[in-house]
Amino acid sequence: MAFSPDGARVLVLTRQILDGSGFPEARLVVLDTGTGRTLRDRTLSDETPGVTPAALEAQVLRGEQVRLKGWNLWLGRTSVPRYRAPTSPFPTWGEGIGAGQSRSVPVVLWSRPVPLVLGVRASGVACDFPDLLPGGAVPATFTLRVGGQRVAGLVRLPTCVARFRLDRVDIQGDRALLTVRAYRPGFEGPDALPVFVAARLR
C-alpha cells in the first residue's frame, strides 16, 4: 500500500490463494483520495500449475507501470498503518459485525485518538445462499465515519455479504485509506473480501 507524494492517489496490492479452487490471484487498485473514486482495479488469476500469487503480483505491476508512473505511484513509499486489526489465517464470521450493529475503534490519526465508527445495516438485497449465512444474519452494507465525518455510506457490495470489520487505517497528511473486510459465504467458512475507502479528512 502506497500513497503518491502529494497524497492525491493511493495504490493497493493484494494477493491470495482462492478458496475452493486453490488458484493464485493478485489485485491492483488505485483510488483518488480527494473524491474516493476508483481509478484502476485490475485482477489477475492463473490456473497454470506452479504459478504463485507473488508472480502474478509482479505481472500485474509490470502491466501497469506506465499508468502508475503517470500517477506518481511506486511501492518504495510503502505506508505504515495507524491501525491494523489482528489477523488470522482462516477468517470466521465472529470477527465481524452484522446488520443493526456498530463498532467504534479509536485510532491515533495525527496527535490524538479519533473514533472510527463502522455501522452495519441490512441491504435488502437477496442472497442466493441464505442457508450458508450464520444464524440470524442477513445481507448487509456498511457506513463509515471518522470523528463526525462520514467517509463511506451504504457501499455497494457483492451479494451475500453479511458482516464487516475495520481491518486497517493508513494516513498521509489529511488523506486516508480505510480497509474494511466484508464477510460472505465461501467454500470452507466465510471469505473476507477487502473493501477500500479513500477519503480526504477534515
N, C-alpha and C positions, 0 to 999 in steps of 0.2 A: 504494500500500500504506500503510495507516494503522492504528495501534493506538488503542483508546479511551484516555482519560486515565489510567485505572487499570490498563491493560494486559490487562483481562479478556477483551477481544474484539479481533479484528483483521479488517480489511476489505482484500480484494484485488480489483483490477480488471485485467482483461486485454482486449486487443483485437487482432484479426488479420484477414488475408485468408486464407480457407480454401484449402488446397492442392487443386488439381484443379478445383473449381467456381469459384473466384475470388470467392465471395461474402464480404461482410464479416461479422464476428462480434464480439460483446462479451460478457464474462462477469463476473459479480459473485459473490464468495464471501465469506462471513463465518464465522469459526471462533471457538470458545471456547478460549482458551489454557490454561484450567485443566484441561479434560477432553480437549482435542483434537477435540471433536465439531464437525461442520459444522452451523452454524445456518441457513445460507441458501446456495443455489447456483443461480443463475439465468443462463441463456444466451439471448441474442437473436441471430438471424441474419436477413438480409433479401436477397431476390433482386431487389429493385427497382433498376433502373439509377441510378447516381449516389449511392446511399446509401453513406456511409463508415463505417469502424469507429468513428471519433470520434463520429459522430452516434448510432450505436447505443449507445455507452457513455453518452452524455448521456441517452438514452431510458431505459436500464435504471436509471440513478441516479435519475431523476425518479420512476420507478415504485416505488422502494424508499425514498424519503425518510422516510416516517413510521416505517418499521421501523428504519432506520439511526439516526434521531433517538432512538428508544427505547433503542437500544443505545449511545448516546453516541458515534457514529462519524461523522466527516466528513473530507473529503480535505485540509483545511488542516493536518492533523497528519501529513503525508507522512513516512514513515520513510526514514532514510539507511542503506543496507545496510552491515553489518560485513564482508561478503564478497560478491563478485559474480564469477562465472566469466566469462571472455572470451566475447563474443557474436559470432556470425557470421550473415549474412543467410540462409544456407542450411545447416541442420543436417546433420551427417554422422554415420554410425554410429561413427566413430572417436573422437568426443567423449566417448562413454560407456563404461562397463564392463559386462561380461556375467556370466552365471552362473559362480560359483566365484571371482570376483574381489572385491577390496575396495579402497577408496581413502580415505586419510586426508588431511584438509585442516586445517591449523592456522588457527584464527580467533580474533582477539582479542575475547573476549566482554565482559569487564569490564576488568581490568588486565593480563591475561596471555593468551598464546595457549592455546587449548583444542583438542585434536584432535576433529574431527568425522569419524566413520568411516561411510562408506557401504558396506554389504555387499550383494552380489547373489547370489541362488541360483535354481535352476530352480524354476518354479512348478508344473510338472506339468500345466498347462492346455494343451489342444490349440490350435494356430494354424491358421486357415483358409487362410493364405497362407505356408506354410513356405518356399516357393521364393524369397520376397521378403526373407527374413532373410539377414543376412551369413553367410558360411561358418562352420559350426560353432556358430552361435548358436541358442539355444532360448528359448521364452517364459520370462520370469523375473519375480521380485518382489524387493523390497529391504527391508533393515533399516537403521536409522539410530541412531547413538549419539553423544551429546555428552559427552565425557570418558568416565566409566564409566556414564552414564545412557542407558538405551535409551528413545528417544522415538518410534520407529516400528518396528513389527515386522511383516513379511510383509503389506504393504499390498495390498489387493485392487485390481486394475487391469484395464483393457480387455485383450482378447485380443491376442496377438502382440507385446506389449511385450517387448523383449529386452535393452535396455541402458539405463543410468541415469547421471546426472551430478548432483552437487550444484551448483545454479545460483545460489542466493542465500541469505543469512542476515540476518535482521532481529531486533533485540533491543530490548526496552524493559523495564528492570529485570530481573526474573527470568523474563520471558515472551519466547518466541521464535516466529518464523515461519521455517520452513526450506522452501525451494522446491527440489524435485528435478525434473529433466527426465527424462521417460520416453520412450524412442525406440521407435517401431513403424513398419512399412512405410506409406509414403504413395504418392501418385501420381508424385512426382518426387523420389525419395530418401526418407529417413525423416521422419516427423512427430515433433516434440519437444514432448510434452504436459507442461504444468506440473502437478505434484502438490504440494499444500500440506500441510505438517505443522506443527501448532501445539502448543506444549508449555510447561509451567512447569518451569524448570530448577532443579536442586538444587545 
